[in-house]
């Protein structure tokens, strides 16, 4: 592991009140190497500069860790290259994490990361959120569902809320302009059994990159008709009719 990477990871993580161990930092470095290596073969990320990977992928992913307890059962929906699920798994080996993605090539990459980094607390599922939201093995089985930059809020909540037990929550990681998205999603959130509990607005350390974390509490069961069949939530979002 090179010193620049180590120093940058330690410095930026401290700015979000996280103290990384040397072992954890080493795992982030290995993760970055695998990401860059696989990115040559399959499209995983447009972010390839080391400093950008640290800030926009690793540190960004860790901004939600304060909302997660050690024994939570989590699913990361539309995880892509593993964000934010893998960084959370690196930080706490007691958290049971499932990574869901619709592209098998990405699942192969995630499996290699988990094997090489010995992340035994993480498993992967290849498939679509709409299908697994209706699957009895995964529907309303999780304490927390997490998602980063997957879809607009109205579509996103239809993907996410069916996975959560009543009393659990969805942690949605979004960019700027969240107020309008949330007002459009008001009907969908209520219809799916959710209630907005908190919106945290902040800027990533040493940058002007604005982020929003939206926490939605699951207060009642999601009606059985949701999620609708694959493709429908994005093509016909649940606006109040």
Buried (B, 14 or more C-beta within 10 A) or exposed (E): BEEEBBEBBBEBBEEBEBEBEEEBBBBBBBBBEBBBEBBEEEEBBEBEEBEEBBBBBBBBBBBBBEBBEEEBBBBBBBBBBBBBBBBBBBBBEEBBBBBBBBBEBBBEBBBEBBEEBEBEBBEBBBBBBBBBBBEEEBBBBBBBBBBBEBBBBBBBBBBBBBBBBEEBBBBBBBEEEBEEBBEBBBBBBBBBBBEBEEBBEEEBBEBEBBBBBBBBBBEEBBEEEBBBEBEBBBEEBBEEE
